[in-house]
Amino acid sequence: MVNLLIIPRSTNLKKINCDTEPNTRVQAIINAYAKVNNIEPNRVKLCFTFDGDDTTTKKPSRKTLKNYETLEENGLDFSKSSTLSVGAKDVGRQIGWRTVYFIEYLGPVIIQSLIYFGYYDATYNTITQKAAYILTLLHYLKREYETLFVHLFSSDTMPLTYLFRNCGHYWVFNGLLTAFCVYSSQSSFYSGYQKWLYHVEDRPLKQVEIFAGCWLVCEICNLYCHYMLRMLRSDGSREHKIPHGFMFEYVSFPNYFFESCGWLVFAIMVNNWSAYLFFVIGTGTMMMWAKQKHSRYQEEFGDNYPKERKAMIPFII
């Protein structure tokens, strides 16, 4: 039996002493602690400060404990002391990751459809515009399928406030802005800035088929990468594992790479400023995520992680 001192880092939480075992799962401790504080367990995060290395200039680091691991598996060493202290923070109201993904991808499907059929008259749309709507719809339906049947998440929930940030990207930039600009009637007479605002390339069917084929390859490759990541956790674990095979031999996050390529193909096909803007913002965001996660992989796996791999773009970034 060991003693765990839980020190609150939020004013609404209580300081408690609890007797436990090193092999106790963190989630069980959180459940009991949340009950004492009369809040939902998913609002509680426990963290532990690890001492720095005396032989280097490395400073003490704070680590959020993984709920699905035991105290020992999280690195808490009770061999030096039978009493250790962890911090407890109330991270606020939470929402499930799967729910967030479902809502944020559903938005563009509804918004684009309302603008395509409701705000504009779809009767006069060009082949390029029809293809743009179909490809966008298929992309987000694929995303919904992945959300419900493919994706596995390291954590169950995220802060509720993040829902609005995530939805803003897809609902505003792709759902509203792109649809408003791309589906405007090309038979109307535009002058001045409107020519630039509503311009969509009027491509022949053969060109549209080529663009759609390239886009489809990107989507299938993206789905395959997500499937490979799922198979890494086919045993039900939530531990990070090093993926191998396919484009994972070149980059840590080929799913981001193919996602970016798909939107680039789409942007070139419609040749409208809003599509290019969505591509740039999306690619920049995914590149930032890829770099951060790539660094965490290198830190977590050390020399075992392939040194030649880039974060997102093969041989470059």
Secondary structure, 3 states (H helix, E strand, C coil): CEEEEEEECCCCCCCEEEEECCCCEHHHHHHHHHHHHCCCHHHEEEEEEECCCCCCCCCCEEEECCCCCECCCCCCCCCCCCEEEEEEEECCCEEEHHHHHHHHHHHHHHHHHHHHHHHCCHHHCCHHHHHHHHHHHHHHHHHHHHHHHCCCCCCCEEECCHHHHHHHHHHHHHHHHHHHHHCCCCCCCCCCHHHHHCCCCCCCHHHHHHHHHHHHHHHHHHHHHHHHHHHCCCCCCCCCCCCCCHHHHCECCHHHHHHHHHHHHHHHHHCCHHHHHHHHHHHHHHHHHHHHHHHHHHHHHHHHCCCCCECCCCCCC
